[in-house]
Amino acid sequence: MTSAPQSASQRAASEDLADVVRVLGGETAAFEGIVRRWQGPLVNMAWRYCRDRGRAEEMAQEAFVRAWRGLAQWRREGNFSTWLFALAANVFRSELKRFPTVDLRLEEAAEPSGPDGQFRELATKQSSEAVRRAVLALPARYREPVILFYFHEMDVSAAARTMGLPEGTLKARLSRARALLRSRFPQLEGEHAAMELAELSTGKEA
């Protein structure tokens, strides 16, 4: 009997584990495989925090340095990528505390050009620039859950672990973020309902 083929995420998890074992065994060059797989996602994630491509690359590099130094701390209780993204989120938060970005007030965010599909696109990582700016204008405590849950498609459990929060707190912050966006853009109420329906249909509960 032949085994079922691995999904892309399963292959990545297997490759991560193999590379970590090799690095801890003294084959330091194996860390390049981890960087190759996760550099793009970490840079994109960092950009969501700082909105500066050059700084995002520097922040991602620092996250890899921290991961290299703390590799033995991964307990292998979940996917390596979950541990890496949690570590990176902590690095990004620390960096922004040291050198904050200039935040835009939610009231100053540009109005979306039209209601069609805006929140649906947000749920599928294809949101318009206007909606992205609105999300980035949210207070940090609400912005980060939206970034992880919608833009990086983490489920509630993974996003909560990444932020070091109880799942209930993460859900409450997502709910509050949506309420803030609704109050700023009331014409998107229909798209907001479609977004919540999409979450339920994909098993993503907020």
N, C-alpha and C positions, 0 to 999 in steps of 0.2 A: 504494500500500500504506500503510495507516495504522499508526502506531507503537503499541506496547503502552502502555496507561495506566501512569503512574508510581505506585509504591506511596507510602504516606504518608511513609516514611523517605526515599525518593528526592525527593519534593516538598520535604520539609524541608531536605534537603541542597542542593537547587537554590536554594531561597529564602535559605538561609544564605549561600551563595556570592554571590548577587546583592546581598544587603544588605551584606556585607563589602566588595564592590567599590564599592558606592555610598558607604559610609562613608569608605573610603580615598580616594575621589574627591572628598571634601569635603561630601557630603550627610549630615551627622551625624545627622539625624533618622531615617535608615534603621536606626540601631542599635535603635530601639524595636521593630522587627520581631523582632530576635534576642531581646530581653528577653521579648516576648510569647510566643514559642515555647518558651523554655527556663526561664522563671521558676519555673513549677510544679515541673518535674523537679529543678531545682537546690535549691529550698527543701526538697523531700522528701528529697533526698540529704543535705542539711545536717542535717535532723532526725535522720536515722539516725546521724549522728556525735554530736550533742549532746543529743538528746531534749528540746529546748526550742523551742517554735514561734517565739517572739519572737527568740531568738538565731539560729535557723535562717534566718529572714528577713534578719537583719542579715548573717549570713555569706554568704548568696546574693548580697545586694547588693554586698558587698565583692568577691565573685568577678566580678560584672559590671563593676565599676570596674576591676579588674585586666585583664579581657578587653578593655575599651575602650582602656586604655593600651597593651596589648601586641598589639593586633589585627594590626599589620603583621608580627608574628612568626609568625603562622600560615603554614606553608609550602605549604598546600593539597595535601599528600601523602596526606591521608585526609579523612574528614568533619570539618567544622568542629565538630560536636557532640563528637567524640572529643577534640579539642584543648580545647574548653571544659570538659568534665568532668574532664580531667586537670589543667587549671589550677585548677578549683574544688576538687578533692581536695587539692591542695597548699595552697590557701588555708585549707581547713577544718582540715587537720592543723596548720598554723601557728597558727591561732586557738586550737585546743585545747591546744597547748603553752603558749601565753601565759596562757590562762585555762582550766585543765582542768575537765572535768566530774567528778562523783563517781561512780567506777565501782563497779558491783555485782560482788561475787565470784561466779564461776560456781556455787560450792557454795551460794550464797544465793538463786539464781534459783528461782522457784516451779516446782513440778512441774506439767507439763501435765495438764489434767483427764482426758484419755483419749488413747489411741494412735491412734485412727482418723484417718488423713489428715494428721497434723500435718506430717510432713516433705514430703509431697506438696503441701500448701498452701504450705509455705515455698518450694518450687520454683516455684510460680506466683504468688508475691507475695501470698498470702492466708493467711499464717500466723497462728496464734492469738497473743494477747497474751503468753501464757506462753512460747511458743517465741521470739517477738521479744525478750523480756527475756533469755532464755538466750543468744541470739545477741549481744545488746548486752553481756552479761557476759563474753564471750570476751576474751582479751587483744587489744589493739589490732592487733597484727600479723596475727592471724587473723580478727578481726572485719571489718576493711575489705574483704578479698577476698570474704567471704560477702555483705556488703552490696552490693558491685558486681556480683557474679556472679549472686546469686539475686534480691535485691530490685530491682536495676536491670537485670537480664537482659542484662548484658554477656557476650559470649563471653570465653574465656580470653585471647585476643589483645588485645581491647580493655581488659579489666580489667588485664592486665599493663602495657600502655602507660600507662594512667591512673595506676598506682602506680609506674611507672618500674622495673619488675622484669622479669627474664627469665620467660618463660612457665613454665619448669620450676619456678621458685621459687613462682610463683603457684599452680600445681597442687599443689605440696607443702603450701602453707599451707591451701588448701581441704581437702585430705585430713586435715591435722592438726586443722582446725576441726571437721570431721565426727566425727573420733575423740573429741575433747573432748566434743562434744554427746552422742555415743553413751555415753561413760563416765558422763555426768551423768544421762542418760535412757535406760537400757538397754532399757526397754519399747518404745522407738521404733525398734528395729532393723529391723523389717519395713518401716516407713515410710521409713527411710533407704535400704533397698534399692530401694524404689519410686522414690525421688527420683533415685537414680543411673540407674535404667532410663529415667526421663523425660529426664535429661540426654542419654543416648545416643540416644534416639529423636528429639531435637530438634537433634542435632549439637553439643551442648554437652559438651565433654570436660573432665573435671576430673582 
